[in-house]
Amino acid sequence: MTTFLIVILVLYLLSRFIFPVVVPRLLRYLFNRQQRQQAGYKGHQTHAKPEGEISIDYVPKQKKTTHVPDNQGEYIEFEEVKKNDKIINYNDEPIH
């Protein structure tokens, strides 16, 4: 029982006095470190090319278009719809 009370007291003291001092400093340190890393990366990147210059590193190969003969065509899948036990096309005209 006494160890439980000691643990509770230590946690209370940590949360009340130490965390409010340590956590903001730790977050400020991490934030500033991240800013320095980003600034270093941006500075390194800007020296590579002058502003306004465009360069393309990769141009994809053009696909060759093949001509399909007139007797062959694209297959279009369709579905018949029954309305009042009659097969209809898209113009709502009955097919006999």
ABEGO torsion letter per residue (X at the ends): XAAAAAAAAAAAAAAAAAAAAAAAAAAAAAAAAAAAAAAAAAAAAAAABBBGBBBBABBBBBBBBBBBBAABBBBBBBBBBBBGGBBBBAAGBBBX
